[in-house]
């Protein structure tokens, strides 16, 4: 698919930018739940995956938001 000059292509071929923002927001909240449950159950892997998910969700959401502007 071709885009007009000056028009930005979506980040994913089959997903809209709004869907990517929603995915980032969901990942952010799921990451916090993983961190909380990891602390509650003393599970290091849940805390590590939760922190990683939160950080990557912030990054992906920020990049998507920045390219939408």
C-alpha positions as CSV (number, residue, x, y, z in Angstrom):
1,X,0.0,0.0,0.0
2,X,1.3,3.4,-0.9
3,X,0.9,6.6,1.2
4,X,0.7,10.2,0.0
5,X,3.7,12.3,0.5
6,X,3.8,13.5,4.1
7,X,1.3,10.9,5.3
8,X,2.7,8.5,7.9
9,X,2.2,4.8,7.5
10,X,0.7,2.9,10.5
11,X,3.3,1.1,12.7
12,X,1.7,-2.3,12.1
13,X,0.3,-3.4,8.8
14,X,-2.9,-5.0,10.1
15,X,-3.5,-2.9,13.2
16,X,-4.5,0.7,13.6
17,X,-2.5,3.1,15.8
18,X,-5.4,3.2,18.3
19,X,-5.3,-0.6,18.7
20,X,-1.5,-0.3,19.5
21,X,-2.3,2.3,22.1
22,X,-4.9,0.1,23.6
23,X,-2.4,-2.8,23.7
24,X,0.1,-0.7,25.4
25,X,-2.4,0.5,28.1
26,X,-3.5,-3.1,28.7
27,X,0.1,-4.3,28.9
28,X,0.8,-1.5,31.4
29,X,-2.0,-2.6,33.8
30,X,-1.2,-6.3,33.4
31,X,2.4,-5.6,34.2
32,X,1.4,-3.8,37.4
33,X,-0.8,-6.8,38.3
34,X,2.1,-9.2,37.7
35,X,4.4,-7.1,39.9
36,X,1.8,-7.0,42.7
37,X,1.1,-10.7,42.5
38,X,4.9,-11.4,42.3
39,X,5.4,-9.5,45.6
40,X,2.4,-11.1,47.2
41,X,3.5,-14.6,46.3
42,X,7.3,-13.9,46.5
43,X,7.7,-14.9,42.9
44,X,10.8,-13.2,41.3
45,X,9.9,-14.2,37.7
46,X,6.5,-12.5,38.0
47,X,8.1,-9.3,39.2
48,X,10.7,-9.3,36.5
49,X,8.2,-10.0,33.7
50,X,5.9,-7.4,35.2
51,X,8.5,-4.7,35.2
52,X,9.6,-5.6,31.7
53,X,6.0,-5.5,30.5
54,X,5.4,-2.1,32.1
55,X,8.6,-0.6,30.6
56,X,8.0,-2.0,27.1
57,X,4.4,-0.9,27.2
58,X,5.4,2.7,28.1
59,X,8.0,2.6,25.3
60,X,5.5,1.2,22.7
61,X,2.7,3.5,23.8
62,X,5.1,6.5,23.7
63,X,6.4,5.7,20.2
64,X,2.9,5.1,18.9
65,X,1.6,8.3,20.4
66,X,4.6,10.3,19.1
67,X,4.1,9.0,15.5
68,X,0.3,9.8,15.7
69,X,1.0,13.5,16.3
